Amino acid sequence: MTDPKAEECEFRRIGLVGKTNQPGVGSALKRLESVFSRHGAEIVFQEMLQPGKQPDREEEQKLNNGVDLLITLGGDGTLLWGARLVAEQDVPVLGINLGHMGFLTSVSPDGIEEALERLFRGDYLLDPRSTLTARLVGENGSEHAHYLALNDFVIHKRGMARVTRLELLVGEGDAREEIGGFSGDGVVISTPTGSTAYSLSAGGPIVAPGMGCMIVTPICPHTLSVRPLVISAAETLTVLPLDGAGTLVLTVDGQNKAELSQGESVVVRQAPARVNLVRIPGQTFFSTLRQKLNWAIRPHGDE
């Protein structure tokens, strides 16, 4: 899960992403800039944080190339958004939690100075996380769009919650095999990282981030015989809608959406890109489970 060579990295050009209206951003920026100035690090503002400028929609989807580290200011949603910007550039990501849960973020506002000083000393770890890619494929096999997710893809009805019918298949070409079909509110296809997000809320399992797998979690299936499924990361999963056109949506990490056209299917597999989350020594997946989700916490007085 960790990279023993992390101490060899040097952070000289650091990207910042977040939202100007996020509570606590101004204070966090001042504290960050104070540490950066002491170490001679250059700050590259993503457009939404550039002081005195209005965000440009085109710039929201990209970050200046050449940063050594990306710092996100916000909650897990901000980290997911920032991570997708640099996932294919192999840039480490450090999350400063200005939100609520902060399951993926590593640093609290009060711990900014200490955490960054440790980073500049090389006292940190890299926690590699797998990503998924999804393709929208037409009936004739033509590829219409491509998406990357750190947490999950969700196929669901557009607008109000309504039942949809989906068929799931695994494999490719002549080796493709039917898993089965079901009616329900949709399906979540997640990475191990995303197993503690929407998939968990829908009844899916918690999966340690180092596992090589995909989690397939039906959302409110209308049968007792359909349960969450864990499959190998080496597999290719196809979700085939059985309803009419214009009724289904693909959601990426709970943020970006794309409508499926008539006859389109969603093909998901593990992506080559990996996201390296920066961790301070002592922070682990299981300690975060206990602290953030109260997993297996014994009641007071239990032996």
Contacts in CASP RR format, 6 or more apart in sequence:
PFRMAT RR
TARGET T0000
AUTHOR 0000-0000-0000
METHOD contacts of the structure
MODEL  1
MTDPKAEECEFRRIGLVGKTNQPGVGSALKRLESVFSRHGAEIVFQEMLQ
PGKQPDREEEQKLNNGVDLLITLGGDGTLLWGARLVAEQDVPVLGINLGH
MGFLTSVSPDGIEEALERLFRGDYLLDPRSTLTARLVGENGSEHAHYLAL
NDFVIHKRGMARVTRLELLVGEGDAREEIGGFSGDGVVISTPTGSTAYSL
SAGGPIVAPGMGCMIVTPICPHTLSVRPLVISAAETLTVLPLDGAGTLVL
TVDGQNKAELSQGESVVVRQAPARVNLVRIPGQTFFSTLRQKLNWAIRPH
GDE
1 127 0 8 1.000
1 128 0 8 1.000
1 209 0 8 1.000
1 210 0 8 1.000
1 285 0 8 1.000
2 125 0 8 1.000
2 126 0 8 1.000
2 127 0 8 1.000
2 279 0 8 1.000
3 125 0 8 1.000
3 126 0 8 1.000
3 128 0 8 1.000
3 276 0 8 1.000
6 122 0 8 1.000
6 124 0 8 1.000
6 125 0 8 1.000
6 126 0 8 1.000
7 122 0 8 1.000
7 123 0 8 1.000
9 68 0 8 1.000
9 92 0 8 1.000
9 122 0 8 1.000
10 68 0 8 1.000
11 41 0 8 1.000
11 68 0 8 1.000
11 69 0 8 1.000
11 119 0 8 1.000
11 120 0 8 1.000
12 40 0 8 1.000
12 41 0 8 1.000
12 42 0 8 1.000
12 68 0 8 1.000
13 41 0 8 1.000
13 42 0 8 1.000
13 44 0 8 1.000
13 66 0 8 1.000
13 67 0 8 1.000
13 68 0 8 1.000
13 69 0 8 1.000
14 36 0 8 1.000
14 41 0 8 1.000
14 42 0 8 1.000
14 43 0 8 1.000
14 44 0 8 1.000
14 67 0 8 1.000
14 68 0 8 1.000
14 69 0 8 1.000
14 70 0 8 1.000
14 71 0 8 1.000
15 43 0 8 1.000
15 44 0 8 1.000
15 45 0 8 1.000
15 46 0 8 1.000
15 63 0 8 1.000
15 64 0 8 1.000
15 67 0 8 1.000
15 69 0 8 1.000
15 70 0 8 1.000
15 71 0 8 1.000
16 29 0 8 1.000
16 32 0 8 1.000
16 43 0 8 1.000
16 44 0 8 1.000
16 45 0 8 1.000
16 46 0 8 1.000
16 49 0 8 1.000
16 70 0 8 1.000
16 71 0 8 1.000
16 72 0 8 1.000
16 73 0 8 1.000
17 46 0 8 1.000
17 48 0 8 1.000
17 49 0 8 1.000
17 63 0 8 1.000
17 70 0 8 1.000
17 71 0 8 1.000
17 72 0 8 1.000
17 73 0 8 1.000
17 78 0 8 1.000
17 81 0 8 1.000
17 82 0 8 1.000
17 85 0 8 1.000
18 25 0 8 1.000
18 46 0 8 1.000
18 48 0 8 1.000
18 49 0 8 1.000
18 72 0 8 1.000
18 73 0 8 1.000
18 74 0 8 1.000
18 78 0 8 1.000
19 25 0 8 1.000
19 48 0 8 1.000
19 49 0 8 1.000
19 73 0 8 1.000
19 74 0 8 1.000
19 78 0 8 1.000
20 48 0 8 1.000
20 49 0 8 1.000
20 55 0 8 1.000
22 73 0 8 1.000
22 74 0 8 1.000
22 78 0 8 1.000
22 98 0 8 1.000
22 99 0 8 1.000
23 98 0 8 1.000
24 98 0 8 1.000
24 109 0 8 1.000
25 49 0 8 1.000
25 73 0 8 1.000
25 74 0 8 1.000
25 98 0 8 1.000
27 109 0 8 1.000
28 73 0 8 1.000
28 96 0 8 1.000
28 98 0 8 1.000
28 109 0 8 1.000
28 112 0 8 1.000
29 49 0 8 1.000
29 73 0 8 1.000
31 109 0 8 1.000
31 112 0 8 1.000
31 113 0 8 1.000
32 43 0 8 1.000
32 71 0 8 1.000
32 112 0 8 1.000
32 116 0 8 1.000
33 43 0 8 1.000
34 113 0 8 1.000
35 112 0 8 1.000
35 113 0 8 1.000
35 116 0 8 1.000
35 117 0 8 1.000
35 120 0 8 1.000
36 42 0 8 1.000
36 43 0 8 1.000
36 116 0 8 1.000
39 120 0 8 1.000
41 120 0 8 1.000
44 63 0 8 1.000
44 64 0 8 1.000
44 66 0 8 1.000
44 67 0 8 1.000
45 51 0 8 1.000
46 59 0 8 1.000
46 60 0 8 1.000
46 63 0 8 1.000
46 64 0 8 1.000
46 82 0 8 1.000
46 85 0 8 1.000
47 53 0 8 1.000
47 55 0 8 1.000
47 56 0 8 1.000
47 59 0 8 1.000
47 60 0 8 1.000
48 55 0 8 1.000
48 59 0 8 1.000
48 60 0 8 1.000
49 73 0 8 1.000
61 85 0 8 1.000
62 85 0 8 1.000
63 70 0 8 1.000
63 82 0 8 1.000
63 85 0 8 1.000
63 86 0 8 1.000
65 89 0 8 1.000
66 89 0 8 1.000
66 91 0 8 1.000
67 86 0 8 1.000
67 91 0 8 1.000
68 91 0 8 1.000
68 92 0 8 1.000
69 91 0 8 1.000
69 92 0 8 1.000
69 93 0 8 1.000
69 94 0 8 1.000
69 119 0 8 1.000
69 278 0 8 1.000
70 82 0 8 1.000
70 83 0 8 1.000
70 85 0 8 1.000
70 86 0 8 1.000
70 91 0 8 1.000
70 92 0 8 1.000
70 93 0 8 1.000
70 94 0 8 1.000
71 93 0 8 1.000
71 94 0 8 1.000
71 95 0 8 1.000
71 96 0 8 1.000
72 78 0 8 1.000
72 79 0 8 1.000
72 81 0 8 1.000
72 82 0 8 1.000
72 83 0 8 1.000
72 93 0 8 1.000
72 94 0 8 1.000
72 95 0 8 1.000
72 96 0 8 1.000
72 105 0 8 1.000
73 95 0 8 1.000
73 96 0 8 1.000
73 98 0 8 1.000
74 95 0 8 1.000
74 96 0 8 1.000
74 97 0 8 1.000
74 98 0 8 1.000
74 99 0 8 1.000
74 105 0 8 1.000
75 95 0 8 1.000
75 97 0 8 1.000
75 98 0 8 1.000
75 99 0 8 1.000
75 100 0 8 1.000
75 101 0 8 1.000
75 102 0 8 1.000
75 104 0 8 1.000
75 105 0 8 1.000
76 101 0 8 1.000
76 102 0 8 1.000
76 103 0 8 1.000
76 104 0 8 1.000
76 105 0 8 1.000
76 197 0 8 1.000
77 253 0 8 1.000
77 255 0 8 1.000
78 95 0 8 1.000
78 98 0 8 1.000
79 93 0 8 1.000
79 95 0 8 1.000
79 104 0 8 1.000
79 105 0 8 1.000
80 104 0 8 1.000
80 150 0 8 1.000
80 151 0 8 1.000
80 253 0 8 1.000
80 254 0 8 1.000
80 255 0 8 1.000
81 253 0 8 1.000
81 255 0 8 1.000
82 93 0 8 1.000
83 93 0 8 1.000
83 150 0 8 1.000
83 275 0 8 1.000
83 277 0 8 1.000
84 148 0 8 1.000
84 149 0 8 1.000
84 150 0 8 1.000
84 253 0 8 1.000
86 93 0 8 1.000
87 131 0 8 1.000
87 148 0 8 1.000
87 150 0 8 1.000
87 271 0 8 1.000
87 273 0 8 1.000
87 274 0 8 1.000
87 275 0 8 1.000
88 148 0 8 1.000
88 273 0 8 1.000
90 274 0 8 1.000
90 276 0 8 1.000
91 276 0 8 1.000
92 126 0 8 1.000
92 276 0 8 1.000
92 277 0 8 1.000
92 278 0 8 1.000
93 275 0 8 1.000
93 276 0 8 1.000
93 277 0 8 1.000
93 278 0 8 1.000
94 106 0 8 1.000
94 107 0 8 1.000
94 115 0 8 1.000
94 119 0 8 1.000
94 277 0 8 1.000
94 278 0 8 1.000
95 104 0 8 1.000
95 105 0 8 1.000
95 106 0 8 1.000
95 107 0 8 1.000
95 277 0 8 1.000
95 278 0 8 1.000
96 105 0 8 1.000
96 106 0 8 1.000
96 107 0 8 1.000
96 108 0 8 1.000
96 109 0 8 1.000
96 112 0 8 1.000
97 105 0 8 1.000
97 106 0 8 1.000
97 107 0 8 1.000
97 108 0 8 1.000
97 109 0 8 1.000
98 109 0 8 1.000
101 292 0 8 1.000
102 292 0 8 1.000
103 196 0 8 1.000
103 197 0 8 1.000
103 288 0 8 1.000
103 292 0 8 1.000
103 293 0 8 1.000
104 193 0 8 1.000
104 277 0 8 1.000
106 115 0 8 1.000
106 277 0 8 1.000
106 278 0 8 1.000
106 279 0 8 1.000
106 280 0 8 1.000
106 283 0 8 1.000
107 115 0 8 1.000
107 280 0 8 1.000
115 280 0 8 1.000
118 124 0 8 1.000
118 280 0 8 1.000
119 278 0 8 1.000
123 280 0 8 1.000
123 281 0 8 1.000
124 278 0 8 1.000
124 279 0 8 1.000
124 280 0 8 1.000
124 281 0 8 1.000
125 278 0 8 1.000
125 279 0 8 1.000
125 280 0 8 1.000
125 281 0 8 1.000
126 276 0 8 1.000
126 277 0 8 1.000
126 278 0 8 1.000
126 279 0 8 1.000
127 209 0 8 1.000
127 276 0 8 1.000
127 277 0 8 1.000
127 278 0 8 1.000
127 279 0 8 1.000
127 285 0 8 1.000
128 210 0 8 1.000
128 274 0 8 1.000
128 275 0 8 1.000
128 276 0 8 1.000
128 277 0 8 1.000
129 150 0 8 1.000
129 191 0 8 1.000
129 192 0 8 1.000
129 193 0 8 1.000
129 209 0 8 1.000
129 274 0 8 1.000
129 275 0 8 1.000
129 276 0 8 1.000
129 277 0 8 1.000
130 191 0 8 1.000
130 192 0 8 1.000
130 193 0 8 1.000
130 209 0 8 1.000
130 210 0 8 1.000
130 212 0 8 1.000
130 233 0 8 1.000
130 270 0 8 1.000
130 271 0 8 1.000
130 274 0 8 1.000
131 148 0 8 1.000
131 149 0 8 1.000
131 150 0 8 1.000
131 191 0 8 1.000
131 270 0 8 1.000
131 271 0 8 1.000
131 273 0 8 1.000
131 274 0 8 1.000
131 275 0 8 1.000
132 148 0 8 1.000
132 149 0 8 1.000
132 152 0 8 1.000
132 153 0 8 1.000
132 189 0 8 1.000
132 190 0 8 1.000
132 191 0 8 1.000
132 214 0 8 1.000
132 268 0 8 1.000
132 269 0 8 1.000
132 270 0 8 1.000
132 271 0 8 1.000
133 146 0 8 1.000
133 147 0 8 1.000
133 148 0 8 1.000
133 149 0 8 1.000
133 268 0 8 1.000
133 269 0 8 1.000
133 270 0 8 1.000
133 271 0 8 1.000
134 146 0 8 1.000
134 147 0 8 1.000
134 149 0 8 1.000
134 153 0 8 1.000
134 189 0 8 1.000
134 250 0 8 1.000
134 252 0 8 1.000
134 266 0 8 1.000
134 267 0 8 1.000
134 268 0 8 1.000
135 143 0 8 1.000
135 144 0 8 1.000
135 145 0 8 1.000
135 146 0 8 1.000
135 147 0 8 1.000
135 266 0 8 1.000
135 267 0 8 1.000
135 268 0 8 1.000
136 143 0 8 1.000
136 144 0 8 1.000
136 145 0 8 1.000
136 146 0 8 1.000
136 250 0 8 1.000
136 258 0 8 1.000
136 260 0 8 1.000
136 261 0 8 1.000
136 264 0 8 1.000
136 265 0 8 1.000
136 266 0 8 1.000
137 143 0 8 1.000
137 144 0 8 1.000
137 264 0 8 1.000
137 265 0 8 1.000
137 266 0 8 1.000
137 267 0 8 1.000
138 144 0 8 1.000
138 261 0 8 1.000
138 263 0 8 1.000
138 264 0 8 1.000
138 265 0 8 1.000
139 263 0 8 1.000
139 264 0 8 1.000
144 261 0 8 1.000
144 264 0 8 1.000
145 258 0 8 1.000
147 153 0 8 1.000
147 250 0 8 1.000
147 252 0 8 1.000
147 256 0 8 1.000
147 258 0 8 1.000
148 252 0 8 1.000
148 271 0 8 1.000
148 273 0 8 1.000
149 191 0 8 1.000
149 252 0 8 1.000
149 253 0 8 1.000
150 191 0 8 1.000
150 193 0 8 1.000
150 194 0 8 1.000
150 253 0 8 1.000
150 275 0 8 1.000
151 190 0 8 1.000
151 191 0 8 1.000
151 193 0 8 1.000
151 194 0 8 1.000
151 197 0 8 1.000
151 198 0 8 1.000
151 253 0 8 1.000
151 254 0 8 1.000
152 188 0 8 1.000
152 189 0 8 1.000
152 190 0 8 1.000
152 191 0 8 1.000
152 194 0 8 1.000
152 197 0 8 1.000
152 198 0 8 1.000
152 199 0 8 1.000
152 253 0 8 1.000
152 254 0 8 1.000
153 188 0 8 1.000
153 189 0 8 1.000
153 190 0 8 1.000
153 250 0 8 1.000
153 251 0 8 1.000
153 252 0 8 1.000
153 266 0 8 1.000
153 268 0 8 1.000
154 186 0 8 1.000
154 187 0 8 1.000
154 188 0 8 1.000
154 189 0 8 1.000
154 198 0 8 1.000
154 219 0 8 1.000
154 250 0 8 1.000
154 251 0 8 1.000
154 254 0 8 1.000
155 164 0 8 1.000
155 166 0 8 1.000
155 186 0 8 1.000
155 187 0 8 1.000
155 189 0 8 1.000
155 239 0 8 1.000
155 241 0 8 1.000
155 248 0 8 1.000
155 249 0 8 1.000
155 250 0 8 1.000
155 251 0 8 1.000
155 260 0 8 1.000
155 266 0 8 1.000
156 164 0 8 1.000
156 185 0 8 1.000
156 186 0 8 1.000
156 187 0 8 1.000
156 219 0 8 1.000
156 248 0 8 1.000
156 249 0 8 1.000
156 251 0 8 1.000
157 163 0 8 1.000
157 164 0 8 1.000
157 185 0 8 1.000
157 186 0 8 1.000
157 247 0 8 1.000
157 248 0 8 1.000
157 249 0 8 1.000
158 246 0 8 1.000
158 247 0 8 1.000
158 248 0 8 1.000
158 249 0 8 1.000
158 259 0 8 1.000
161 185 0 8 1.000
162 185 0 8 1.000
162 247 0 8 1.000
163 183 0 8 1.000
163 184 0 8 1.000
163 185 0 8 1.000
163 222 0 8 1.000
164 183 0 8 1.000
164 184 0 8 1.000
164 185 0 8 1.000
164 186 0 8 1.000
164 241 0 8 1.000
164 242 0 8 1.000
164 243 0 8 1.000
164 247 0 8 1.000
164 248 0 8 1.000
165 181 0 8 1.000
165 182 0 8 1.000
165 183 0 8 1.000
165 184 0 8 1.000
165 241 0 8 1.000
165 242 0 8 1.000
165 243 0 8 1.000
166 181 0 8 1.000
166 182 0 8 1.000
166 183 0 8 1.000
166 184 0 8 1.000
166 186 0 8 1.000
166 187 0 8 1.000
166 239 0 8 1.000
166 240 0 8 1.000
166 241 0 8 1.000
166 242 0 8 1.000
167 178 0 8 1.000
167 180 0 8 1.000
167 181 0 8 1.000
167 239 0 8 1.000
167 240 0 8 1.000
167 242 0 8 1.000
168 178 0 8 1.000
168 179 0 8 1.000
168 180 0 8 1.000
168 181 0 8 1.000
168 187 0 8 1.000
168 216 0 8 1.000
168 237 0 8 1.000
168 238 0 8 1.000
168 239 0 8 1.000
168 240 0 8 1.000
169 176 0 8 1.000
169 177 0 8 1.000
169 178 0 8 1.000
169 179 0 8 1.000
169 180 0 8 1.000
169 237 0 8 1.000
169 238 0 8 1.000
169 240 0 8 1.000
170 176 0 8 1.000
170 177 0 8 1.000
170 179 0 8 1.000
170 231 0 8 1.000
170 235 0 8 1.000
170 236 0 8 1.000
170 237 0 8 1.000
170 238 0 8 1.000
171 177 0 8 1.000
171 235 0 8 1.000
171 236 0 8 1.000
171 237 0 8 1.000
171 238 0 8 1.000
172 236 0 8 1.000
176 238 0 8 1.000
179 216 0 8 1.000
179 229 0 8 1.000
181 226 0 8 1.000
181 242 0 8 1.000
182 218 0 8 1.000
182 221 0 8 1.000
182 222 0 8 1.000
182 223 0 8 1.000
182 226 0 8 1.000
183 221 0 8 1.000
183 222 0 8 1.000
183 223 0 8 1.000
184 218 0 8 1.000
184 219 0 8 1.000
184 220 0 8 1.000
184 221 0 8 1.000
184 222 0 8 1.000
185 219 0 8 1.000
185 220 0 8 1.000
186 218 0 8 1.000
186 219 0 8 1.000
186 220 0 8 1.000
187 216 0 8 1.000
187 217 0 8 1.000
187 218 0 8 1.000
187 219 0 8 1.000
187 239 0 8 1.000
188 198 0 8 1.000
188 199 0 8 1.000
188 202 0 8 1.000
188 215 0 8 1.000
188 216 0 8 1.000
188 217 0 8 1.000
188 219 0 8 1.000
189 214 0 8 1.000
189 215 0 8 1.000
189 216 0 8 1.000
189 217 0 8 1.000
189 237 0 8 1.000
189 239 0 8 1.000
189 268 0 8 1.000
190 197 0 8 1.000
190 198 0 8 1.000
190 199 0 8 1.000
190 214 0 8 1.000
190 215 0 8 1.000
190 217 0 8 1.000
191 209 0 8 1.000
191 214 0 8 1.000
191 215 0 8 1.000
192 207 0 8 1.000
192 208 0 8 1.000
192 209 0 8 1.000
192 210 0 8 1.000
192 211 0 8 1.000
192 212 0 8 1.000
192 213 0 8 1.000
192 215 0 8 1.000
193 209 0 8 1.000
194 200 0 8 1.000
194 215 0 8 1.000
195 204 0 8 1.000
195 205 0 8 1.000
195 206 0 8 1.000
195 207 0 8 1.000
195 215 0 8 1.000
196 206 0 8 1.000
196 289 0 8 1.000
196 293 0 8 1.000
198 217 0 8 1.000
198 254 0 8 1.000
199 215 0 8 1.000
199 217 0 8 1.000
199 228 0 8 1.000
200 206 0 8 1.000
202 217 0 8 1.000
202 218 0 8 1.000
202 219 0 8 1.000
202 220 0 8 1.000
202 228 0 8 1.000
203 217 0 8 1.000
203 228 0 8 1.000
204 215 0 8 1.000
204 217 0 8 1.000
204 228 0 8 1.000
205 215 0 8 1.000
205 228 0 8 1.000
205 230 0 8 1.000
206 289 0 8 1.000
206 295 0 8 1.000
207 213 0 8 1.000
207 215 0 8 1.000
207 230 0 8 1.000
208 285 0 8 1.000
209 285 0 8 1.000
212 232 0 8 1.000
212 233 0 8 1.000
212 270 0 8 1.000
213 230 0 8 1.000
213 231 0 8 1.000
213 232 0 8 1.000
213 233 0 8 1.000
214 230 0 8 1.000
214 231 0 8 1.000
214 232 0 8 1.000
214 233 0 8 1.000
214 235 0 8 1.000
214 237 0 8 1.000
214 268 0 8 1.000
214 270 0 8 1.000
215 228 0 8 1.000
215 229 0 8 1.000
215 230 0 8 1.000
216 228 0 8 1.000
216 229 0 8 1.000
216 230 0 8 1.000
216 231 0 8 1.000
216 237 0 8 1.000
217 228 0 8 1.000
217 229 0 8 1.000
218 226 0 8 1.000
218 227 0 8 1.000
218 228 0 8 1.000
231 237 0 8 1.000
233 270 0 8 1.000
234 270 0 8 1.000
235 269 0 8 1.000
236 267 0 8 1.000
236 268 0 8 1.000
236 269 0 8 1.000
237 267 0 8 1.000
237 268 0 8 1.000
237 269 0 8 1.000
238 265 0 8 1.000
238 266 0 8 1.000
238 267 0 8 1.000
238 268 0 8 1.000
239 265 0 8 1.000
239 266 0 8 1.000
239 267 0 8 1.000
239 268 0 8 1.000
240 265 0 8 1.000
241 247 0 8 1.000
241 248 0 8 1.000
241 260 0 8 1.000
241 263 0 8 1.000
241 264 0 8 1.000
241 265 0 8 1.000
244 262 0 8 1.000
245 260 0 8 1.000
245 261 0 8 1.000
245 262 0 8 1.000
245 263 0 8 1.000
246 259 0 8 1.000
246 260 0 8 1.000
246 261 0 8 1.000
246 262 0 8 1.000
248 259 0 8 1.000
248 260 0 8 1.000
249 257 0 8 1.000
249 258 0 8 1.000
249 259 0 8 1.000
249 260 0 8 1.000
250 257 0 8 1.000
250 258 0 8 1.000
250 259 0 8 1.000
250 260 0 8 1.000
250 266 0 8 1.000
251 257 0 8 1.000
252 258 0 8 1.000
260 266 0 8 1.000
289 295 0 8 1.000
289 296 0 8 1.000
290 296 0 8 1.000
290 297 0 8 1.000
END
